[in-house]
Amino acid sequence: MIKRLMTKYVPGMLTCQEVDSFLYDFHQGNLSFNQQLQFKLHIAMCSECQVYLDDYRNTIRLAKEAFVIENELVTTSIDKVPEDLINAILSVRKSVDSAKIVNNEHKD
């Protein structure tokens, strides 16, 4: 109820859906000054969006940590993946795709 009143009567107040759509750009620093103010005002007044923003930031942090082993960023280029592994994966994909085509032809 209060949220509906905020978005209806507070000039420039974003809805939760608008906050969600601005989240990436806010995090990347791509919002205009006015958009940042609107975003921050909504976050300050909406506990659900505060939690959502915290969860978003934690997700980014955890995703980055998943690629760190003993304080070193793990990077793997396609050149480091064994060619046999790539060929095996492609072979399985082709056989699965072929099986799907055959199964769909028999259903008609």
C-alpha positions in Angstrom: 0.0 0.0 0.0 2.7 2.5 1.0 4.8 1.6 -2.1 1.8 2.3 -4.3 1.3 5.7 -2.6 5.0 6.5 -2.9 5.1 5.8 -6.7 1.9 7.7 -7.2 2.5 10.8 -5.1 6.3 11.2 -4.8 7.6 12.9 -8.0 10.2 10.8 -9.8 9.7 7.8 -7.5 10.6 4.6 -9.3 8.6 1.4 -9.1 10.3 -1.8 -7.9 10.2 -3.0 -11.5 12.0 0.1 -12.7 14.6 -0.4 -10.0 15.2 -3.9 -11.2 15.6 -2.7 -14.8 18.1 -0.1 -13.7 20.1 -2.4 -11.4 22.8 -3.4 -13.9 23.3 0.2 -15.1 23.4 1.5 -11.5 26.0 -1.1 -10.6 28.1 -0.2 -13.7 27.8 3.5 -13.0 25.9 4.1 -16.3 22.9 6.1 -14.8 22.5 9.8 -15.1 22.7 11.9 -12.0 18.9 12.2 -11.8 18.4 8.5 -12.4 20.9 7.7 -9.6 19.0 10.0 -7.2 15.7 8.3 -8.2 17.3 4.9 -7.7 18.8 5.7 -4.4 15.6 7.3 -3.1 13.7 4.2 -3.9 16.3 2.0 -2.3 16.3 4.1 0.8 12.5 3.8 1.2 12.0 0.2 0.0 13.2 -2.6 2.3 12.5 -5.3 -0.3 14.7 -3.5 -2.9 17.4 -3.0 -0.3 17.5 -6.8 0.2 17.4 -7.3 -3.6 20.3 -4.9 -4.1 22.3 -6.6 -1.4 21.6 -10.0 -2.9 22.6 -8.7 -6.3 26.0 -7.4 -5.0 26.6 -10.7 -3.1 25.9 -12.7 -6.2 28.5 -10.7 -8.1 31.0 -11.0 -5.3 30.5 -14.8 -5.0 30.7 -15.2 -8.8 34.0 -13.4 -8.8 35.3 -15.5 -5.8 34.4 -18.7 -7.7 37.2 -17.9 -10.2 39.8 -17.2 -7.5 42.1 -19.9 -6.2 44.6 -18.9 -3.5 44.3 -15.2 -4.3 44.9 -15.7 -8.0 42.3 -15.1 -10.7 41.7 -18.2 -12.7 41.6 -17.6 -16.4 41.3 -20.3 -19.0 41.6 -19.7 -22.7 40.1 -22.0 -25.3 43.7 -22.7 -26.3 44.3 -24.5 -22.9 41.4 -26.8 -23.3 42.5 -30.2 -24.6 41.5 -30.7 -28.2 40.3 -34.3 -27.4 37.9 -32.9 -24.8 36.5 -30.4 -27.3 36.0 -33.1 -29.9 34.4 -35.4 -27.4 31.9 -32.7 -26.4 31.1 -31.8 -30.0 30.7 -35.5 -30.9 28.2 -36.0 -28.1 26.3 -32.9 -29.0 26.0 -34.0 -32.6 24.8 -37.4 -31.6 22.2 -35.9 -29.2 21.0 -33.5 -31.9 20.8 -36.3 -34.4 18.8 -38.4 -32.0 16.4 -35.5 -31.4 15.9 -35.2 -35.2 15.3 -38.9 -35.6 12.8 -39.0 -32.7 10.9 -36.0 -34.0 10.7 -37.6 -37.5 9.2 -40.8 -36.0 6.5 -38.8 -34.1 4.9 -37.5 -37.3 
